Amino acid sequence: MSRLLEVKGLEASYGPTKALHGLDFGLEDGGVTTILGANGAGKTTTLRAISGMVTRNGEITLGGKELSSMRPAEITREGIAHVPEGRGTFVRMSTEDNLQLGAYTRNGKAEIAEDIERVYSYFPILKQRRNQQAGTLSGGEAQMLAVGRALMLRPRLLLLDEPSFGLAPLIVQELFEILKKINSEDGVSMLLVEQNAALALELADHAYLLETGNIVISGTSESILENETVRRSYLGY
Ligand SMILES: Nc1ncnc2c1ncn2[C@@H]1O[C@H](COP(=O)(O)OP(=O)(O)OP(=O)(O)O)[C@@H](O)[C@H]1O
């Protein structure tokens, strides 16, 4: 596998407050990497820095192309789709219109229609809800729609911020199985932020542990699962 994403010396601030203190990390093409850490460690900020939503410094390259001076819309066009915490779907629009809108960077009606069917094949419940307003979907369906909408960009890299947040365990299990399929069948790489470390390490092949804006531990998911600090603080055994 070659490197898809390469991040060097990434810093991000909110006004005078520095949230990230020079992160170095990367992601293999076709891989799933998770960022673990306590509340306020800087996980969300890392994703926001990659997609250009906060002021940042450092190098961010995707497939060798430098993104750090690009705006969010350009970064999206380069192939990075961000599924934010809180989902960000258009609640007054139908499920299908949300998916249509997800393809706003693309031309080609037939291909877009095909991709909508592909999203429905991953998430059959969304097909049943196709004409329903997004605001009336359950939490799990809304999260599926948020992922589906991001897939409509045909991304190379999906940034997922707490996809399990507020969902029932069975729904979470289902969602993560589908994410695994999207990764293995469509080859979409993923950078995943998750409070549920056990779940995240099951899906991911690599992990970074973030503490107050610094990476303190990194490695393969297997090695992280055996790490004493991670076990005690994040896995509870
Ligand atoms: N909009 C903001 N304005 C000012 N400070 C912020 C803002 N968003 C985050 N921060 C601060 O930046 C730091 C990192 O926050 P961030 O949200 O990235 O952490 P996190 O690891 O994602 O935590 P959580 O799991 O709570 O979302 C924290 O100290 C936080 O208080």
Ligand as a Chemical Component Dictionary entry (heavy atoms), coordinates in Angstrom:
data_LIG
# 
_chem_comp.id                   LIG 
_chem_comp.type                 NON-POLYMER 
_chem_comp.pdbx_formal_charge   0 
_chem_comp.three_letter_code    LIG 
# 
loop_
_chem_comp_atom.comp_id 
_chem_comp_atom.atom_id 
_chem_comp_atom.alt_atom_id 
_chem_comp_atom.type_symbol 
_chem_comp_atom.charge 
_chem_comp_atom.model_Cartn_x 
_chem_comp_atom.model_Cartn_y 
_chem_comp_atom.model_Cartn_z 
_chem_comp_atom.pdbx_ordinal 
LIG N1  N1  N 0 -14.907 26.565 18.234 1  
LIG C1  C1  C 0 -13.973 26.527 19.186 2  
LIG N2  N2  N 0 -13.527 27.655 19.764 3  
LIG C2  C2  C 0 -12.556 27.634 20.728 4  
LIG N3  N3  N 0 -11.965 26.510 21.161 5  
LIG C3  C3  C 0 -12.360 25.359 20.629 6  
LIG C4  C4  C 0 -13.394 25.291 19.604 7  
LIG N4  N4  N 0 -13.577 23.988 19.273 8  
LIG C5  C5  C 0 -12.715 23.279 20.029 9  
LIG N5  N5  N 0 -11.990 24.083 20.835 10 
LIG C6  C6  C 0 -10.940 23.661 21.782 11 
LIG O1  O1  O 0 -9.931  22.958 21.064 12 
LIG C7  C7  C 0 -9.490  21.809 21.786 13 
LIG C8  C8  C 0 -9.706  20.563 20.962 14 
LIG O2  O2  O 0 -11.108 20.347 20.750 15 
LIG P1  P1  P 0 -11.714 19.204 19.828 16 
LIG O3  O3  O 0 -13.171 19.454 19.696 17 
LIG O4  O4  O 0 -10.912 19.060 18.607 18 
LIG O5  O5  O 0 -11.483 17.925 20.739 19 
LIG P2  P2  P 0 -12.059 16.466 20.572 20 
LIG O6  O6  O 0 -10.934 15.568 20.882 21 
LIG O7  O7  O 0 -12.725 16.308 19.270 22 
LIG O8  O8  O 0 -13.115 16.407 21.743 23 
LIG P3  P3  P 0 -14.648 15.948 21.739 24 
LIG O9  O9  O 0 -14.614 14.474 21.810 25 
LIG O10 O10 O 0 -15.159 16.586 22.985 26 
LIG O11 O11 O 0 -15.285 16.497 20.491 27 
LIG C9  C9  C 0 -10.262 21.811 23.104 28 
LIG O12 O12 O 0 -9.449  22.417 24.080 29 
LIG C10 C10 C 0 -11.467 22.679 22.811 30 
LIG O13 O13 O 0 -11.905 23.328 23.967 31 
# 
loop_
_chem_comp_bond.comp_id 
_chem_comp_bond.atom_id_1 
_chem_comp_bond.atom_id_2 
_chem_comp_bond.value_order 
_chem_comp_bond.pdbx_ordinal 
LIG N1  C1  SING 1  
LIG C1  N2  SING 2  
LIG C1  C4  DOUB 3  
LIG N2  C2  DOUB 4  
LIG C2  N3  SING 5  
LIG N3  C3  DOUB 6  
LIG C3  C4  SING 7  
LIG C3  N5  SING 8  
LIG C4  N4  SING 9  
LIG N4  C5  DOUB 10 
LIG C5  N5  SING 11 
LIG N5  C6  SING 12 
LIG C6  O1  SING 13 
LIG C6  C10 SING 14 
LIG O1  C7  SING 15 
LIG C7  C8  SING 16 
LIG C7  C9  SING 17 
LIG C8  O2  SING 18 
LIG O2  P1  SING 19 
LIG P1  O3  DOUB 20 
LIG P1  O4  SING 21 
LIG P1  O5  SING 22 
LIG O5  P2  SING 23 
LIG P2  O6  DOUB 24 
LIG P2  O7  SING 25 
LIG P2  O8  SING 26 
LIG O8  P3  SING 27 
LIG P3  O9  DOUB 28 
LIG P3  O10 SING 29 
LIG P3  O11 SING 30 
LIG C9  O12 SING 31 
LIG C9  C10 SING 32 
LIG C10 O13 SING 33 
# 
